[in-house]
């Protein structure tokens, strides 16, 4: 029941689902690894965009034709590039994408360290002169 319900919601129409539950589950698994090129933050299984629907059909056609999961993923990857993969491979082109979170965290840590050092190096307030102490004492007496 859970597979049927999840599949019907993901694909949109039961007519788009594969009749074989094992093949449908495999198609959904593949679809969860592919990015919707329109939404960009959803898998094709979660997206309602027309392109995502077309990609779901393509995946299901290839699964129904007996292709392996790797073969289906490789086909879509070859056709649309690294961006279609929700987890792109690490290579020279995608290295900045993978390195960006580390770079941002490093820059944030360096900024915090520099701010902390500046605060620690900043001298405290100068002590009051005798004249300022006398004036302060006079003000306190008036209160």
N, C-alpha and C positions, 0 to 999 in steps of 0.2 A: 504494500500500500504506500509506504514512504517513498519508494523509488518512483512509482507511478505518479504520485502527487507532485514530488519535486520535479520530475521530468516534464509533467504537463505544465507546471508553472514556468519552468526555464525555457522550454521550447515554445510555449505559447498555445499550440494546438495539438491535441492528441494525434491528429492525422500526420503531424510532422515527426512523431516519435517512431523509432524503429520497433517492429513487432517483437523482436527477440529482446527480452529484458537484459540479458548479458551484454548484447551489442549496444543497447541504449545506454547502459551504465558506462560502458567503455567510451562511447561518444560523448557523454556528459563529462567524464573524467578528462578527456582531451580538450573539450570546450572550456573547462575551468582553467586550463593552462594558457588559453589564447586570449589576448587583449582585444576588446572592441575598439576598432580604430576610430570610431566616432566618440564614444564615451571616454575612452582612454584610461579610466580607473576601474573598469568593470570587465569581467570575463565575458565572452560571447554568450555564455550560459545565463548570465545575469542581466544582460542588456536587452532592451526592446528595440534598438535601432535596426533599421532595414539591413544595413551591412552585416550586423551581428546575426540576424536571421539568415541571411544568405550564407554566411560562414558556417552556421550550425547545419544548414542543409548540406553544404559541401562536405563537412566532416561526416555526417550521417551517411551520405552517398558512398563515401570512400570506405567507411567502416562496413557498410552493408555489402560492398564489393569484395570484402575479405582482406582488405589491407591491414597491416599491423598498426598499432598505435603510433609507433615511431615513424612509420612511413607516412601516415596522415599528418603528423606534426611537421615532419620534414618538408612535405609538400606545401603546407600553408606557410611555413617559415621561408622556404625558397621563393614563394610567390610574393610575400609581403615584407620580408626582412625581419631583423631582430626585434623591431618595435612591436610586432604582433605577439611576441612571447611575454607573458606576465613576469617570467623570470628569465631575462635574456642571458645568454652565455657570457662568460668573462673573456673578452678579447680586446685587441687594441682599440677598436671602435667604441666598445661599451665600457672601457676602463674608466673614463671620466664619470660615467653614470654610477658605477659601483663605488668610486672613490669619493664622490661628492659628500655623502654623509660624514665620512671620516674627516674630510677637509673642513667642513663646517663646524664639526665638534672641536677640532683642533684649533681653529681660529677663535671660537668662543672661549676655549680654555686659555689661550694666549691673551685674549682681551681681558679676561677676569684677572689673570696674573699681573698684567701691566697696571690695571686699575688698583689692585691691592698694593703693589709696590709703590705706586705714586702716593697712595694714601698713607702708607707707613713712612715714606721718606719726607712727607710734608711736616714741617715743624709745627709744634703746638703753639698756642697763643703766647705772646711775650708776657713776662711777669709785669705787674703793675708798678709804676714808678711811685716814689714817696708822695709826689704831688697828687697822683691819681688815687692813692689809698686814702689820703686825707680828704679828698673830695667825696669819695665813696662813703667814708665814715660820716661825713657831714650830712649826706643825703639820707643815710640810714637813721640818723638821729632825728631828722625832720619827719620821718614817717611815724 
